[in-house]
Amino acid sequence: MIKPAIIRNIESVIGLTLHPATETGHDPIQNVMACHKDPDRPTLWQPQYVLHSDNAVAGLNFYDLGLTDEKWLQVVQLLPNERIEALNLRGNALTSMAGLEKMPNLRFLDLSDNYLKEFALPEAADRLEHLWLGGNDDLVSPPPEIVKQGRFALRNYFRELAEQGSEVVFEAKLLILGDAGAGKTTLARKIENPDALPPDEVKDSTTGIKVSRLHLKDQSPTFTMHVWDFGGQEVYHATHRFFLTKKSLYLLLCDGRKEEQFDYWLQMQEIYGKDSLLLLVVNQKGDMQPNLPMSDLRRDYPNVQDANPKVVNLLTNRSGVLDLRTHIEWHIRSLPQFKRGEKVPKKWASIRRKLESVDSDHIPLEDFRVICKQEGITDKQKQDYLLEFLHDLGAFLHFNDIAGLNKRVILRPEWATQAVYNVLDHTREKKDNGHFTRQDLNQVWGCEAYEDYFEELLLLMEKFELCYRAPEKEGLYIVPSLLPDESPEGYVWEAPTLLQLHYQYTFMPKDIIARLIVRQHHLLESPPIMWKRGAVFYDQGARVEVVESYREKKITLQSDSNGRNSKELLSTIARDIDAINRSFHFNERMKVEQKVPCNCDTCKGLAVPHFFLRSNLDKAEKAGAQVQCQESFTLVSVRELLDGIFATEGSGKLFTNEILVEMVEMGNFEEALQAVKEDFTEASALLGELQTNKQAYNSRLIEFSELEKIQTRIRYGLLEHLKSGVKARRNT
């Protein structure tokens, strides 16, 4: 086929050959959105185009070409009269999006993984049905909380703006971090009222998280500051990850004690808040003069804002408190989202104000829907988009996947967090190795606020990966983060290590092992061998020990066998550690690396063999190269290294049946069904049924309880197929 002149001109601008997209299916223009490897550049992606029947350009795919704004503008200038319907511009270097006003027929637009700061939909683009904006880390508008929900929520957001008009909201979070006893609660009170009485050190100590709302009207525009006071006790750290957010102002409070965890809190702020600003404040006590290495801290932690910390005696220096509050306000007004404000549909802002005025910890979901209807939002799906936005924003909470709580909207987040932290505090004070029972819950939750929500709150604690139901005893629950610090008396891993894998961190978040134990408690050896920083897992004769060394910032997995079952068990555990690691915002300075031991003849006889970084192995495998051992200096096959550690089952199979069983039990039905389509005749039908009913649930055509029944039936059918395959293979 002869390429039209317009395509040849575009090729000249981008310096690459454009390939025609496939033309199959009911909507061939949509095909240009799919990505394919470029046969001319095997490690890169193929630029594509699709044409209308009259040779006018219908769609372009420029995925991962590194296009700049200038290059894209040159392409746009070639398309003044083209009827563009699909654009894939994912993975480029765009900071703004020009030319959309010239594309009124656009239906598909993928701008993920660029450098956009703001995106506005032109009025002309009213046919746009599919819009992707994820991965633009600096994006302020539309709100990242909407972007996170996906393309349908984005479409709804822009439609609501067009129909309702917008209201600009100025608000931000102030997150106060620091060790227990530093004075965080005093600071939170003094920010709101400089004349507030100091809290009682025992009765008013922050349990978990306290949230207050402060309206600042001294300057224009007025704004709302949401003050989050985080408890400093280590037992609370496991849930902080749910509330330490980007786009916020952080304040690290210290009082000059030598044992303060400066680096821990600074690293926590960076790994969760990414590039959010951080202020360092010293609560001066007596004549103490702080001597902090600020030049070193600012070099190591670029989020720290001031050359010198703010020093103030929170109890006696009223003028210092006022000055600090002014300083905080100035920095909040400097946040990127504050400079332009956050644009939300008018009815959304009105609904939120009504919810904030309700004097209750939580309300039935139906009451929320009534308020929405009063404001003119009658469609349930639109109500749910708004509710999820408010949940992600942290204004209110709604746990759609927790039975019972999915029928309520939590207006005071601390109602839920306080319930959780009260159990943690009670369990810690019991000093019973992290165990609590139903009788303990009766003591902690046996009050009007919680007495009707035992099951729901327990499910919430499990969702937070804080505890699990011990299978060995009915009514017993275990909090792994409260297990003993040391391994059980008499326990020693004496077997030779034939299989091992390491994770090396430059910063190690706390409670990785605790979360792993919650996720895989059904694989714990019986009777359980576990402690705060380690556990032994067992399955079908295979044993794997997992130990965390916080001092060395390392997690070690080892097995006394290198047989298939051991590899499968190690792979299962490693997959969960990988998933936990993905929940953190690691960067180039604070990262984690998987380390794989060498299997050359020299290393096989060493207690400490040479270890390869997994990232280097992946690069070598991609290049088709071997790697060199630094002990024997022999070349080693990358594939043999990885196959020596991780479970494989035939060249074409990505997962073993055992791993697929774990995936199903963890709720990953769709991925598991996709993986077994070749040998399970019902898989395609079940996959279609699952996807159809998920769409029906998202559209509020069916209730969650009905979707749950369908998922349970599919789960049992798939598990029966998978486990029969496991049993048959083990019997041969």
Summary of the structure (lengths in Angstrom):
residues: 732
radius of gyration: 28.1
end to end distance: 55.5
largest distance: 83.7
contacts: 2224
relative contact order: 0.05
helix: 39%
strand: 18%
